[in-house]
Amino acid sequence: MQPKKKTLRPIVTGSSVLGIKYKDGVILASDTLGSYGSLARFRDIRRIVPITKHTVIGGTGEFSDFQEITKILRQKIIENQELVESGKEEDELLPSEIHSYLSRVLYGRRNKFNPLWNDVVVAGFEKGKVHMGTVDLWGSYFEDDIIATGYGTYFALPLMRKAYKKDMERDKALEVLRDCLTVLFYRDCRTINRYVFAEITKEGVNITDPVEIETKWEIADWQEGKL
Amino acid sequence: MFRTQYDSDISIYSPEGRLYQIEYAMQAVAQGSTALGLKSKTHAVVVTLMRSSDELSSHQRKIFKVDGHMGIAISGLTADARVLLKFMRNETLHHKFVYGSDLPTGEVVSSLAMKSQRNTQRWGRRPYGVGLLVIGYDGGKTHLYQTSPSGNCFSYYAQAIGSRSQSARTYLEKNFKEFPELGLEELVLHGVKALKESSGKETLTKLNVGIAVVGKEQKFEILKPNKVQTYLDQILQTEGEIEIENENENEKDQEAETLELKLD
């Protein structure tokens, strides 16, 4: 008899991914940690990756499954290039099509009780507009202007909802994201203070190198003069 | 086409490097009644002549919808066309389900070409005896493709297939340069005029002429007979005007003759 070869529980995991639309495009953010349970095991992984010139995906959950999803999508892009007559880049798969395709894949896996254990953010630029949304391990599909996965749903989303305005400036969008990432570092135990930002505009995709954000750990009550 | 010793099987080449079975299949397309297609920057149109075997029977349908943005006109073996139509409908539906978007016309035509070619190189199979004119609107552009039993597919500005199609093709060749900028009404009119060229002795009526359109803000639609009649009327009217002009000129000549007589 064959051993069970299904995903039973996530082993190496990534925490939240945040996304926010602004005037000229969209910015995604995440930390660079792959946790091994409570151990902060892999401290420089990339949980936001480009798929085409105009699309990125970000992943929460089992990191090996996220790597598999990246492989599946990039392979699909190559297959599609053969079909596209013009050979032009603008005729390759759109972010919304990639998003739709991924939701079919994940839903199919859940039906077989062998899920890819992820919550994936798909974001990109198509037809002059931003497309951003999420798909999860059950195959649920959502589109929105502000996105958060993992613990970000609980900590960051309420903050983003308050701060979001349609067509906000780039600096304001970054400020909102940095604020949310800080809160997550304070409150989510499975995070580190090392972040990557991915910005998508009509020009294309730009993913930054890891940066640190300042945090305050002095406990106010124990400050001199306070007690 | 003459019978030779190299035409008894699809897998036999002739000494000239021809596959006669494929050419005979293309002859089946040429025997079907005329179907033609033409496109502008914003719309693509197919016009067909629908035969009926006798007065009691209905006219053979030649235009079919594939999806909201795509349709075909056929010429040749209708039964074979139904198989290809089912295939195309499946492909477009599957694409919509997986990707949430319209399947580009060029992609489904490529798949059709592959499918058609397979039947020219497989034991026990024969080529599909039907030619399709595929019109579609996707990616902000209009498309017109012709497929043939050989598996060859080409994109066209305008094309006509079936019996007496050469006359229609000649008309299209003469006029196609002005098609890109035309509006829908004028484009359809050109199509109907082209069909008239290859209708021979048959009179065009709203029952035996099929028209379908697709384009920008225009889902694929087969026009109802009453709408078809309005285009036929416009053609007859222009012809009628020319006739009346000729009649008037003849009358003027007669009057002149009578005057001369009177002066005498």
Interface residues (C-beta under 8 A of the other chain):
Chain A: L83 V84 E85 D91 L93 L94 S96 E97 H99 S100 Y101 R104
Chain B: F97 V98 Y99 G100 S101 P104 G106 E107 S110 G139
